[in-house]
Amino acid sequence: MIWFFERPGERLRCEIRRSAFGAGYELVWTAGDGRTHVELSHNPEELMSRRRALEHWLKLDGWIRPGRVTPPRRTRPQSQWQTRKSEQPFGSEIH
């Protein structure tokens, strides 16, 4: 998983990947000048907690995630939903 943070004149790349040493995962962040920091974790819950903490501190330090706008859902209202063929009771096929 890769995501980016920016602030004026700077860009930071963050990544979660399997450890290069076998077991575990790495939380990696790389600055625009190439400096890299790697944290190793064998516990996925601990890794995600650390990722959330890193994101929190980056945001407090003025970093933003570019293009992080979630578009509105474009689904039909529930009143227009149709039953899937796989959900129709057996024997109710249309002939």
C-alpha contacts under 8 A as a table, 3 or more apart, distances in Angstrom:
res1	aa1	res2	aa2	distance
1	M	15	E	5.53
1	M	16	I	5.25
1	M	17	R	6.78
2	I	13	R	7.15
2	I	14	C	5.68
2	I	15	E	4.38
2	I	16	I	6.64
3	W	13	R	6.10
3	W	14	C	5.35
3	W	15	E	6.48
3	W	65	R	7.86
4	F	11	R	7.09
4	F	12	L	5.64
4	F	13	R	4.66
4	F	14	C	5.92
4	F	65	R	5.97
4	F	66	P	7.17
5	F	11	R	5.85
5	F	12	L	5.07
5	F	13	R	6.56
5	F	14	C	7.84
5	F	63	W	5.78
5	F	64	I	5.24
5	F	65	R	4.55
5	F	66	P	6.55
6	E	9	G	7.82
6	E	10	E	5.69
6	E	11	R	4.51
6	E	12	L	6.20
6	E	63	W	5.29
6	E	64	I	5.34
6	E	65	R	6.28
6	E	66	P	6.68
7	R	10	E	5.36
7	R	11	R	6.64
7	R	62	G	6.48
7	R	63	W	5.01
7	R	64	I	6.39
10	E	31	A	7.86
10	E	32	G	6.37
11	R	31	A	6.40
11	R	32	G	5.34
12	L	29	W	6.76
12	L	30	T	5.73
12	L	31	A	4.74
12	L	32	G	6.00
13	R	29	W	5.46
13	R	30	T	5.11
13	R	31	A	6.51
13	R	32	G	7.84
14	C	27	L	7.40
14	C	28	V	5.66
14	C	29	W	4.27
14	C	30	T	6.46
15	E	26	E	7.88
15	E	27	L	5.88
15	E	28	V	5.09
15	E	29	W	6.26
16	I	25	Y	6.92
16	I	26	E	5.64
16	I	27	L	4.75
16	I	28	V	6.31
17	R	25	Y	5.61
17	R	26	E	5.37
17	R	27	L	6.85
17	R	28	V	8.00
18	R	22	G	7.55
18	R	23	A	7.56
18	R	24	G	6.18
18	R	25	Y	4.34
18	R	26	E	6.01
19	S	22	G	5.55
19	S	23	A	6.20
19	S	24	G	5.38
19	S	25	Y	4.55
19	S	26	E	5.29
19	S	40	L	7.13
23	A	42	H	6.86
24	G	40	L	6.85
24	G	41	S	5.56
24	G	42	H	4.14
24	G	43	N	7.15
25	Y	40	L	5.78
25	Y	41	S	5.32
25	Y	42	H	6.18
25	Y	44	P	7.57
25	Y	47	L	7.63
26	E	38	V	6.32
26	E	39	E	5.48
26	E	40	L	4.57
26	E	41	S	6.22
27	L	38	V	5.74
27	L	39	E	5.13
27	L	40	L	6.52
27	L	41	S	7.87
27	L	47	L	7.24
27	L	51	R	7.29
28	V	36	T	6.96
28	V	37	H	5.67
28	V	38	V	4.51
28	V	39	E	6.46
29	W	36	T	5.76
29	W	37	H	5.48
29	W	38	V	6.75
30	T	34	G	6.05
30	T	35	R	5.62
30	T	36	T	4.32
30	T	37	H	6.48
31	A	34	G	5.37
31	A	35	R	5.31
31	A	36	T	6.44
32	G	35	R	7.42
41	S	44	P	7.12
41	S	46	E	7.08
41	S	47	L	5.88
42	H	47	L	7.88
43	N	46	E	5.28
43	N	47	L	6.23
44	P	47	L	4.91
44	P	48	M	6.22
45	E	48	M	5.23
45	E	49	S	6.18
46	E	49	S	5.06
46	E	50	R	6.16
47	L	50	R	5.12
47	L	51	R	6.20
48	M	51	R	4.92
48	M	52	R	6.20
49	S	52	R	5.21
49	S	53	A	6.26
50	R	53	A	5.03
50	R	54	L	6.12
51	R	54	L	5.08
51	R	55	E	6.20
52	R	55	E	5.13
52	R	56	H	6.12
53	A	56	H	5.02
53	A	57	W	6.27
54	L	57	W	5.27
54	L	58	L	6.13
55	E	58	L	5.10
55	E	59	K	6.16
56	H	59	K	5.28
56	H	60	L	6.31
57	W	60	L	5.00
57	W	61	D	6.15
58	L	61	D	4.98
58	L	62	G	6.51
58	L	63	W	5.30
58	L	64	I	7.77
59	K	62	G	5.20
59	K	63	W	4.82
59	K	64	I	6.09
60	L	63	W	7.26
65	R	68	R	5.74
76	R	79	S	7.95
76	R	80	Q	6.12
76	R	81	W	6.92
77	P	80	Q	5.59
77	P	81	W	7.01
78	Q	81	W	5.20
83	T	87	E	6.27
83	T	88	Q	6.76
84	R	87	E	5.17
84	R	88	Q	6.63
85	K	88	Q	5.35
88	Q	92	S	6.71
88	Q	93	E	7.80
89	P	92	S	5.82
90	F	93	E	7.44
